[in-house]
Amino acid sequence: MVKVAVIGCGYWGPNLIRNFNELDNAEVAMISDLRPERLRTMSGKYPKMQVTVDHNEVLNNPDIDAVALATPVETHYPLASTAIKNGKSVFIEKPLTASVNEAEELIELAERHNQKLMVGHTFVYTGAVRKIKEFIDNRELGNINYFDSVRVNLGLFRPTVNVLWDLAPHDISIMDYLLGSEPEFVSAVGACHSGTGIENIAYITIHYPGNLLAHIHVNWLAPVKLRKVLISGTKKMIVYDDTEPDEKVKVYDKGIMINDDEDKMYSQMVEYRIGDMYAPKLDTSEALRTECGHFVDCIINDKKPITDGEAGLRVVKILQAAQLSMENNNERVDIRCIRKSPATLSSEKMSKSSTSSTSMAAV
Ligand SMILES: NC(=O)c1ccc[n+]([C@@H]2O[C@H](COP(=O)([O-])OP(=O)(O)OC[C@H]3O[C@@H](n4cnc5c(N)ncnc54)[C@H](O)[C@@H]3O)[C@@H](O)[C@H]2O)c1
């Protein structure tokens, strides 16, 4: 049995507690939150779990094998680095960290201390995204032209992160998993309509080599909930609508063919192919259960997590580039500069403008 501790019992933490605790090969032995009322609620449900308001009791407990973090992003690095140094594997909710530097350090620490580091890119573990990955890997879509994602609703205005760092990790992690390659440039614009200075809407454009373009629209101030991804390939196209109860993924045999017969008029050069649409059967298991089970399996059987530290780093790199672009009037940011430049520059800016200055010196 892997003994897991969950730190953070706010909105998302209880889902991790339930899923880890229901696994056959793991048990949640300890939970921690700064708010005693959250711990009282959780104790009512799980009376056997040890509770504490002091995360150090978790991090210093030699009986705990693994720590799962469901705390705000600015706490991920300090909590995770201490856990790893104390010989614990770490599962961190998205986004992995608040900066590229922090992500790189956690990867290095986990390797040095021989501990698993996994990021909670939950959508990667959904039946829908895994089915789309199969289509792409089997070349059924042909070459990918673009990836276009919309994630909007009347969402929770977060006090310490903007909508980019809150919602876009989902879309970026789906895109990263499906496309399996790294982009070249990122540009983004955002706006704040609440007077807090924290952006509630953002449009992010991501340029890949080979004319592959991606676009992500995230927004907390929309009257309806949209969770839609369009993927266009040279052979077929996919619409993934996560709000659909059934048939979340639809594959369209539609596209264009270019007729390069010089005698044809321009209007006759583009020919349309309009074929069938079908909705494949999807695995409907709870993604979070699959994800938690995968983390424990990686610990027990010494496997590399699908969403490992490197996957988390790739997502943080795009977020940091988008943040930098947003702060510089939609300037095109070269992803390679995010790696090589003093990344702290932009991450410091981000933590000043978008994340709280919660002191974690005590960790
Ligand atoms: N995978 C997903 O679909 C998904 C969904 C929602 C949130 N998240 C992620 O989960 C994380 C938490 O988000 P949330 O919505 O639950 O936030 P939240 O604010 O509702 O909860 C965070 C909790 O962490 C506690 N906390 C903060 N610092 C702590 C510390 N040092 N020790 C112990 N407890 C501490 C707070 O008291 C709070 O109860 C974020 O990284 C977020 O991005 C993931």
The ligand as a Gaussian input file, in Angstrom:
#p B3LYP/6-31G(d) Opt

LIG

0 1
 N       -7.268000      19.087000     -12.626000
 C       -8.304000      19.877000     -12.576000
 O       -9.280000      19.711000     -13.323000
 C       -8.325000      20.986000     -11.558000
 C       -9.526000      21.624000     -11.249000
 C       -9.496000      22.651000     -10.306000
 C       -8.299000      23.038000      -9.716000
 N       -7.157000      22.404000     -10.069000
 C       -5.869000      22.805000      -9.459000
 O       -5.863000      22.410000      -8.086000
 C       -5.124000      23.351000      -7.317000
 C       -6.032000      23.885000      -6.205000
 O       -7.146000      24.521000      -6.800000
 P       -8.523000      24.690000      -5.989000
 O       -9.513000      25.139000      -6.985000
 O       -8.824000      23.486000      -5.184000
 O       -8.141000      25.903000      -5.036000
 P       -8.822000      26.275000      -3.630000
 O       -8.391000      27.679000      -3.348000
 O      -10.285000      25.953000      -3.647000
 O       -8.140000      25.293000      -2.593000
 C       -6.794000      25.378000      -2.233000
 C       -6.682000      24.936000      -0.777000
 O       -5.297000      24.860000      -0.449000
 C       -5.178000      25.282000       0.906000
 N       -3.770000      25.641000       1.125000
 C       -3.071000      26.666000       0.593000
 N       -1.780000      26.640000       1.037000
 C       -1.680000      25.576000       1.856000
 C       -0.614000      25.018000       2.616000
 N        0.606000      25.554000       2.622000
 N       -0.868000      23.920000       3.368000
 C       -2.108000      23.352000       3.389000
 N       -3.164000      23.838000       2.689000
 C       -2.945000      24.932000       1.932000
 C       -6.138000      26.449000       1.041000
 O       -6.495000      26.671000       2.384000
 C       -7.322000      25.942000       0.201000
 O       -8.280000      25.260000       0.985000
 C       -4.637000      24.422000      -8.292000
 O       -3.338000      24.092000      -8.729000
 C       -5.628000      24.300000      -9.451000
 O       -5.093000      24.748000     -10.679000
 C       -7.159000      21.368000     -10.950000

